[in-house]
Amino acid sequence: MTEFFWFLSVCGLYGMADVLYRRSGRKHFFHPVILPTLVLVSTLHFTSLEYAVFERATYVFDVLLMAAMAALSVPLYRNFSAIRRNPVAILSALVGGSVAGSGSAVAVALWAKTSPDVVTSLYVKSITTPMAVAVVEPLGGIPAISAVVVILTGLIVALIGPSVLRIVGVDHQVAQGIAMGTAGHALGMAESIRHSDLMGAAAAFAMAINGLLTALFLPLFLG
Amino acid sequence: MIKSWIGLLVFAGLAYVLDGVFKAYRSPVPAPIVLMALLAIFYTAFGLPDFLAKSAEQLFRVFPLLFIPALVGVVVLLETVADNIWVLLFAVTLSSLLGLVVAGRIYLIFAKTKGTVDD
């Protein structure tokens, strides 16, 4: 019964938040993931309800998320010719964005004399959660810290990324998608697909390649 | 409607099975990313089935909903977050936006050099 309650709560809160978001004229702070997340985190934190039950009840969303990521093959296939036009630009943007994002976080952590395991956990901040957790553990990082940083990074990028890119003059859809996928992984990609197919495909491509490159080269770099 | 449900079952079924296999072998690469690449190669060789295209459209409409349970998972890590709040705050805000802007600007610089920023 409790499990069904959690499932309905997630769907119901999202439905309400989505209506609010549309009625607000798509204001950042009404993004449909914020309200449900805040309500559910507060409920779990301030009551004796168990997170394990919530996790079991919402497993179906994990499977659907995997299905949605697999479904990104559709815009990727449809827009691949537009994306592959600039392989050098894409690779340079991926490496530059990834190094700037993770590098600056690591530099500040080192400057603040943060413990080495927390510093290591920040290297993977821009790759998708399952990859980040798998990559950081053998390197001596803390998977829980990586998971928090990755998820919140994605949320920030999804919320204000498109506006920030427009402000700095990045108004080209492929450039926006590559930036959103590089800096904001899956959440950045989910936001991109809401803007356009091309932007979503570019973000999916960037997220996949950024994750693979980080998984391959980070152990060599830190080893 | 039926077509998009069949497509959903195909996407979810494939992702679920492949995820199980990847987890069993402790692969650091997530199964959905590999599946995304394999399906794109499949469409290139055999064409994009209509039911998968319709299902993808339906899934993308509720994409943000699917992230909510993962975000709520932060609730078990609140203490860890509080212990490292300033460094984490910088990591998720300013450094993320720096990475975003650098990636976008670098793409434009290289693409403009090649003269292909016209779509």
Chai-1 contact restraints between the chains, C-beta under 6 A:
chainA,res_idxA,chainB,res_idxB,connection_type,confidence,min_distance_angstrom,max_distance_angstrom,comment,restraint_id
A,V10,B,I68,contact,1.0,0.0,6.0,A-B,restraint_1
A,Y14,B,L65,contact,1.0,0.0,6.0,A-B,restraint_2
A,P32,B,P64,contact,1.0,0.0,6.0,A-B,restraint_3
A,V33,B,P64,contact,1.0,0.0,6.0,A-B,restraint_4
A,V33,B,F67,contact,1.0,0.0,6.0,A-B,restraint_5
A,V33,B,I68,contact,1.0,0.0,6.0,A-B,restraint_6
A,P36,B,I68,contact,1.0,0.0,6.0,A-B,restraint_7
A,T37,B,I68,contact,1.0,0.0,6.0,A-B,restraint_8
A,T37,B,L71,contact,1.0,0.0,6.0,A-B,restraint_9
A,T37,B,V72,contact,1.0,0.0,6.0,A-B,restraint_10
A,L40,B,V72,contact,1.0,0.0,6.0,A-B,restraint_11
A,V41,B,V72,contact,1.0,0.0,6.0,A-B,restraint_12
A,V41,B,V75,contact,1.0,0.0,6.0,A-B,restraint_13
A,L44,B,V75,contact,1.0,0.0,6.0,A-B,restraint_14
A,H45,B,V75,contact,1.0,0.0,6.0,A-B,restraint_15
A,Y51,B,V75,contact,1.0,0.0,6.0,A-B,restraint_16
A,Y51,B,V76,contact,1.0,0.0,6.0,A-B,restraint_17
A,T58,B,P69,contact,1.0,0.0,6.0,A-B,restraint_18
A,F61,B,L66,contact,1.0,0.0,6.0,A-B,restraint_19
A,F61,B,P69,contact,1.0,0.0,6.0,A-B,restraint_20
A,V63,B,A12,contact,1.0,0.0,6.0,A-B,restraint_21
A,V63,B,Y16,contact,1.0,0.0,6.0,A-B,restraint_22
A,L64,B,L66,contact,1.0,0.0,6.0,A-B,restraint_23
A,L65,B,L66,contact,1.0,0.0,6.0,A-B,restraint_24
A,M66,B,A15,contact,1.0,0.0,6.0,A-B,restraint_25
A,M66,B,D19,contact,1.0,0.0,6.0,A-B,restraint_26
A,M66,B,P32,contact,1.0,0.0,6.0,A-B,restraint_27
A,A67,B,F11,contact,1.0,0.0,6.0,A-B,restraint_28
A,A67,B,A12,contact,1.0,0.0,6.0,A-B,restraint_29
A,A67,B,A15,contact,1.0,0.0,6.0,A-B,restraint_30
A,A68,B,L59,contact,1.0,0.0,6.0,A-B,restraint_31
A,A68,B,F63,contact,1.0,0.0,6.0,A-B,restraint_32
A,A68,B,L66,contact,1.0,0.0,6.0,A-B,restraint_33
A,M69,B,P32,contact,1.0,0.0,6.0,A-B,restraint_34
A,A70,B,F11,contact,1.0,0.0,6.0,A-B,restraint_35
A,A70,B,A15,contact,1.0,0.0,6.0,A-B,restraint_36
A,A70,B,P32,contact,1.0,0.0,6.0,A-B,restraint_37
A,A70,B,L35,contact,1.0,0.0,6.0,A-B,restraint_38
A,A70,B,M36,contact,1.0,0.0,6.0,A-B,restraint_39
A,A71,B,F11,contact,1.0,0.0,6.0,A-B,restraint_40
A,A71,B,A56,contact,1.0,0.0,6.0,A-B,restraint_41
A,A71,B,L59,contact,1.0,0.0,6.0,A-B,restraint_42
A,L72,B,M36,contact,1.0,0.0,6.0,A-B,restraint_43
A,S73,B,M36,contact,1.0,0.0,6.0,A-B,restraint_44
A,S73,B,L39,contact,1.0,0.0,6.0,A-B,restraint_45
A,S73,B,A40,contact,1.0,0.0,6.0,A-B,restraint_46
A,V74,B,A53,contact,1.0,0.0,6.0,A-B,restraint_47
A,V74,B,A56,contact,1.0,0.0,6.0,A-B,restraint_48
A,L76,B,A40,contact,1.0,0.0,6.0,A-B,restraint_49
A,Y77,B,A40,contact,1.0,0.0,6.0,A-B,restraint_50
A,Y77,B,Y43,contact,1.0,0.0,6.0,A-B,restraint_51
A,R85,B,T116,contact,1.0,0.0,6.0,A-B,restraint_52
A,N86,B,A111,contact,1.0,0.0,6.0,A-B,restraint_53
A,N86,B,T116,contact,1.0,0.0,6.0,A-B,restraint_54
A,V88,B,F110,contact,1.0,0.0,6.0,A-B,restraint_55
A,A89,B,Y107,contact,1.0,0.0,6.0,A-B,restraint_56
A,A89,B,F110,contact,1.0,0.0,6.0,A-B,restraint_57
A,A89,B,A111,contact,1.0,0.0,6.0,A-B,restraint_58
A,S92,B,I106,contact,1.0,0.0,6.0,A-B,restraint_59
A,S92,B,F110,contact,1.0,0.0,6.0,A-B,restraint_60
A,A93,B,A103,contact,1.0,0.0,6.0,A-B,restraint_61
A,A93,B,I106,contact,1.0,0.0,6.0,A-B,restraint_62
A,A93,B,Y107,contact,1.0,0.0,6.0,A-B,restraint_63
A,G96,B,V102,contact,1.0,0.0,6.0,A-B,restraint_64
A,G96,B,I106,contact,1.0,0.0,6.0,A-B,restraint_65
A,G97,B,G99,contact,1.0,0.0,6.0,A-B,restraint_66
A,G97,B,V102,contact,1.0,0.0,6.0,A-B,restraint_67
A,G97,B,A103,contact,1.0,0.0,6.0,A-B,restraint_68
A,A100,B,L98,contact,1.0,0.0,6.0,A-B,restraint_69
A,A100,B,G99,contact,1.0,0.0,6.0,A-B,restraint_70
A,A100,B,V102,contact,1.0,0.0,6.0,A-B,restraint_71
A,G101,B,S95,contact,1.0,0.0,6.0,A-B,restraint_72
A,G101,B,S96,contact,1.0,0.0,6.0,A-B,restraint_73
A,G101,B,G99,contact,1.0,0.0,6.0,A-B,restraint_74
A,S104,B,S95,contact,1.0,0.0,6.0,A-B,restraint_75
A,S104,B,L98,contact,1.0,0.0,6.0,A-B,restraint_76
A,A105,B,A91,contact,1.0,0.0,6.0,A-B,restraint_77
A,A105,B,S95,contact,1.0,0.0,6.0,A-B,restraint_78
A,V108,B,F90,contact,1.0,0.0,6.0,A-B,restraint_79
A,A109,B,V87,contact,1.0,0.0,6.0,A-B,restraint_80
A,A112,B,V87,contact,1.0,0.0,6.0,A-B,restraint_81
A,T114,B,V87,contact,1.0,0.0,6.0,A-B,restraint_82
A,V118,B,N84,contact,1.0,0.0,6.0,A-B,restraint_83
A,L122,B,A91,contact,1.0,0.0,6.0,A-B,restraint_84
A,K125,B,A91,contact,1.0,0.0,6.0,A-B,restraint_85
A,S126,B,G99,contact,1.0,0.0,6.0,A-B,restraint_86
A,P130,B,P30,contact,1.0,0.0,6.0,A-B,restraint_87
A,M131,B,P30,contact,1.0,0.0,6.0,A-B,restraint_88
A,A134,B,P28,contact,1.0,0.0,6.0,A-B,restraint_89
A,V135,B,P28,contact,1.0,0.0,6.0,A-B,restraint_90
A,A144,B,L77,contact,1.0,0.0,6.0,A-B,restraint_91
A,A144,B,T80,contact,1.0,0.0,6.0,A-B,restraint_92
A,I145,B,T80,contact,1.0,0.0,6.0,A-B,restraint_93
A,V148,B,V74,contact,1.0,0.0,6.0,A-B,restraint_94
A,V148,B,L77,contact,1.0,0.0,6.0,A-B,restraint_95
A,V148,B,V81,contact,1.0,0.0,6.0,A-B,restraint_96
A,V149,B,A91,contact,1.0,0.0,6.0,A-B,restraint_97
A,V149,B,V92,contact,1.0,0.0,6.0,A-B,restraint_98
A,I151,B,L71,contact,1.0,0.0,6.0,A-B,restraint_99
A,L152,B,V92,contact,1.0,0.0,6.0,A-B,restraint_100
A,T153,B,V92,contact,1.0,0.0,6.0,A-B,restraint_101
A,T153,B,S96,contact,1.0,0.0,6.0,A-B,restraint_102
A,I156,B,V92,contact,1.0,0.0,6.0,A-B,restraint_103
A,I156,B,T93,contact,1.0,0.0,6.0,A-B,restraint_104
A,I156,B,S96,contact,1.0,0.0,6.0,A-B,restraint_105
A,V157,B,S96,contact,1.0,0.0,6.0,A-B,restraint_106
A,V157,B,L100,contact,1.0,0.0,6.0,A-B,restraint_107
A,G161,B,L100,contact,1.0,0.0,6.0,A-B,restraint_108
A,V164,B,L97,contact,1.0,0.0,6.0,A-B,restraint_109
A,L165,B,G104,contact,1.0,0.0,6.0,A-B,restraint_110
A,V168,B,V101,contact,1.0,0.0,6.0,A-B,restraint_111
A,V170,B,G104,contact,1.0,0.0,6.0,A-B,restraint_112
A,H172,B,V117,contact,1.0,0.0,6.0,A-B,restraint_113
A,A175,B,G104,contact,1.0,0.0,6.0,A-B,restraint_114
A,A175,B,Y107,contact,1.0,0.0,6.0,A-B,restraint_115
A,A175,B,L108,contact,1.0,0.0,6.0,A-B,restraint_116
A,I178,B,A103,contact,1.0,0.0,6.0,A-B,restraint_117
A,I178,B,Y107,contact,1.0,0.0,6.0,A-B,restraint_118
A,A179,B,L100,contact,1.0,0.0,6.0,A-B,restraint_119
A,A179,B,A103,contact,1.0,0.0,6.0,A-B,restraint_120
A,A179,B,G104,contact,1.0,0.0,6.0,A-B,restraint_121
A,T182,B,A103,contact,1.0,0.0,6.0,A-B,restraint_122
A,A183,B,S96,contact,1.0,0.0,6.0,A-B,restraint_123
A,A183,B,G99,contact,1.0,0.0,6.0,A-B,restraint_124
A,A183,B,L100,contact,1.0,0.0,6.0,A-B,restraint_125
A,L187,B,F67,contact,1.0,0.0,6.0,A-B,restraint_126
A,A190,B,F63,contact,1.0,0.0,6.0,A-B,restraint_127
A,A190,B,P64,contact,1.0,0.0,6.0,A-B,restraint_128
A,I193,B,F60,contact,1.0,0.0,6.0,A-B,restraint_129
A,A208,B,I33,contact,1.0,0.0,6.0,A-B,restraint_130
A,A215,B,P28,contact,1.0,0.0,6.0,A-B,restraint_131
